[in-house]
Amino acid sequence: MIYEGKEYDFKLGDKVEITGKTFREHGGNFGVKGVITGFWSDGNIIFHCDRFDAIYPPTSFKLIEETPVPKEQIIPLKKSKKAHDLINQTSNITTQTDTVNSPSHYNQTKIEAIDIIEDVTAGYQSNVKYHIGNAIKYLIRAPFKNNTVEDLKKSVWYIQRAIEKLEGEE
């Protein structure tokens, strides 16, 4: 990912530590360790730890431990000097089930959930984007998971949290 002209190699599931400037005025989260749970289209990272979830720029993090690539996602390629041979060998990769990048419960609608979330949250302030995005996520996946009522309640919780944050600014 590229953020403010610099490339960062973070990926989903990486363990990171907050070491740089965050969106908080006092920087009270330095040293907090957690996991990368997502990425916004503007380059910011969705961060989760035991105490909170937040969205910070990649400049705020130091990598602690990379997420290993699951063996089932590693596809052995036959040696070839021809680029088109390698392309042909990998052309079926996107058709395989990918529970990390494209879980089935997020692909039950005509538009993939992440695309809906990114489009809708683009108009929100950064301090509530995460909450609105999660609310949408739970609404979209609720009918396709085991506990529809629980996911709907989670959606309401995130919407209420966003409202509280916005009201707190008034």
C-alpha positions as CSV (number, residue, x, y, z in Angstrom):
1,M,0.0,0.0,0.0
2,I,1.2,3.5,-0.7
3,Y,0.4,6.3,1.8
4,E,1.6,9.9,1.3
5,G,4.0,8.7,-1.3
6,K,5.7,6.0,0.8
7,E,5.1,2.3,0.4
8,Y,4.1,0.1,3.4
9,D,4.1,-3.7,3.5
10,F,1.3,-4.2,6.1
11,K,-1.2,-6.9,5.4
12,L,-4.4,-8.2,7.1
13,G,-3.7,-9.9,10.4
14,D,-0.2,-8.4,10.9
15,K,0.6,-7.8,14.6
16,V,1.7,-4.1,15.0
17,E,2.5,-1.6,17.7
18,I,1.5,2.0,17.7
19,T,4.7,4.0,17.6
20,G,3.8,7.2,15.6
21,K,1.4,10.0,15.4
22,T,-2.3,9.0,15.6
23,F,-5.5,11.0,15.2
24,R,-5.7,11.5,18.9
25,E,-4.5,14.9,20.1
26,H,-2.4,13.6,23.0
27,G,-1.0,10.4,21.5
28,G,-2.0,8.4,24.5
29,N,-1.9,5.1,22.6
30,F,1.9,4.8,22.1
31,G,3.1,1.3,22.7
32,V,-0.3,-0.3,22.4
33,K,-0.1,-3.6,20.4
34,G,-2.8,-5.1,18.3
35,V,-3.7,-6.5,14.9
36,I,-4.5,-5.0,11.5
37,T,-8.1,-5.9,10.7
38,G,-8.7,-3.9,7.5
39,F,-7.7,-1.1,5.2
40,W,-9.6,2.0,4.0
41,S,-9.4,3.1,0.4
42,D,-7.6,6.4,1.6
43,G,-4.7,4.3,3.0
44,N,-5.6,4.3,6.7
45,I,-5.4,1.1,8.6
46,I,-8.2,-0.5,10.8
47,F,-6.5,-1.5,14.1
48,H,-7.9,-3.8,16.8
49,C,-6.5,-4.4,20.3
50,D,-8.0,-5.6,23.6
51,R,-9.1,-2.1,24.6
52,F,-10.4,-0.5,21.4
53,D,-10.7,-0.5,17.6
54,A,-9.4,2.5,15.7
55,I,-8.4,3.8,12.3
56,Y,-4.8,5.2,12.0
57,P,-2.5,6.1,9.2
58,P,0.2,3.4,8.5
59,T,2.8,5.9,9.7
60,S,1.5,5.2,13.2
61,F,2.6,1.5,13.2
62,K,5.7,-0.7,13.6
63,L,5.4,-4.3,12.4
64,I,5.8,-6.8,15.3
65,E,4.9,-10.0,13.5
66,E,3.9,-10.7,10.0
67,T,0.9,-12.9,9.3
68,P,2.0,-16.1,7.7
69,V,0.4,-17.0,4.4
70,P,-1.8,-20.2,4.9
71,K,-0.4,-23.2,3.1
72,E,-3.6,-23.6,1.2
73,Q,-3.1,-20.2,-0.4
74,I,0.4,-21.0,-1.6
75,I,0.2,-22.3,-5.2
76,P,3.3,-24.1,-6.5
77,L,4.3,-22.9,-9.9
78,K,6.2,-24.9,-12.5
79,K,9.4,-23.2,-13.5
80,S,9.1,-21.3,-16.8
81,K,10.9,-18.6,-18.5
82,K,7.8,-17.5,-20.3
83,A,5.6,-14.9,-18.6
84,H,2.4,-16.3,-20.2
85,D,3.1,-19.7,-18.8
86,L,3.1,-18.3,-15.2
87,I,0.0,-16.2,-16.0
88,N,-1.8,-19.3,-17.2
89,Q,-0.7,-21.3,-14.0
90,T,-2.1,-18.5,-11.8
91,S,-5.2,-17.6,-13.7
92,N,-7.4,-19.9,-11.6
93,I,-6.2,-18.4,-8.3
94,T,-9.0,-15.8,-8.1
95,T,-11.7,-18.5,-8.7
96,Q,-10.6,-20.5,-5.6
97,T,-12.4,-20.0,-2.3
98,D,-10.6,-17.2,-0.5
99,T,-11.9,-16.9,3.1
100,V,-9.5,-14.0,3.9
101,N,-10.0,-11.7,0.9
102,S,-13.5,-12.7,-0.2
103,P,-15.4,-14.6,2.5
104,S,-18.7,-16.1,1.2
105,H,-20.9,-14.3,3.7
106,Y,-19.7,-10.9,2.3
107,N,-20.4,-11.9,-1.3
108,Q,-24.1,-12.8,-1.2
109,T,-25.2,-9.6,-2.8
110,K,-24.6,-8.2,-6.3
111,I,-21.9,-5.8,-4.9
112,E,-19.2,-7.0,-2.6
113,A,-19.5,-5.8,1.0
114,I,-16.2,-4.0,1.1
115,D,-17.1,-1.9,-2.0
116,I,-20.4,-0.9,-0.4
117,I,-18.7,0.0,2.9
118,E,-15.9,2.1,1.2
119,D,-18.4,4.0,-0.9
120,V,-20.8,4.8,2.0
121,T,-18.1,5.7,4.5
122,A,-16.3,8.0,2.2
123,G,-18.6,10.8,3.2
124,Y,-18.1,10.3,7.0
125,Q,-15.6,11.9,9.3
126,S,-12.6,9.6,10.1
127,N,-13.6,9.2,13.7
128,V,-16.8,7.4,12.8
129,K,-15.9,5.7,9.5
130,Y,-15.0,2.5,11.4
131,H,-18.3,2.4,13.3
132,I,-20.4,3.1,10.2
133,G,-18.4,0.5,8.2
134,N,-18.9,-2.2,10.9
135,A,-22.6,-1.4,11.1
136,I,-22.9,-1.9,7.3
137,K,-20.8,-5.1,7.5
138,Y,-23.1,-6.7,10.1
139,L,-26.2,-5.7,8.2
140,I,-24.9,-7.2,5.0
141,R,-23.7,-10.5,6.4
142,A,-26.5,-11.0,9.0
143,P,-28.8,-13.3,6.9
144,F,-25.9,-15.5,5.9
145,K,-24.4,-16.1,9.3
146,N,-25.6,-18.4,12.1
147,N,-27.1,-15.8,14.3
148,T,-28.9,-13.1,12.4
149,V,-30.3,-11.3,15.5
150,E,-26.9,-11.1,17.0
151,D,-25.4,-9.5,13.9
152,L,-28.3,-7.0,13.7
153,K,-27.8,-6.1,17.4
154,K,-24.1,-5.5,16.6
155,S,-25.0,-3.2,13.8
156,V,-27.2,-1.2,16.0
157,W,-24.4,-1.0,18.6
158,Y,-22.0,0.4,16.1
159,I,-24.5,3.0,14.8
160,Q,-25.2,4.1,18.3
161,R,-21.5,4.4,18.9
162,A,-21.1,6.6,15.8
163,I,-24.0,8.8,16.9
164,E,-22.4,9.2,20.4
165,K,-19.1,10.3,18.9
166,L,-20.8,12.8,16.5
167,E,-23.0,14.2,19.3
168,G,-19.9,14.5,21.5
169,E,-18.4,16.9,19.0
170,E,-21.4,19.3,19.0
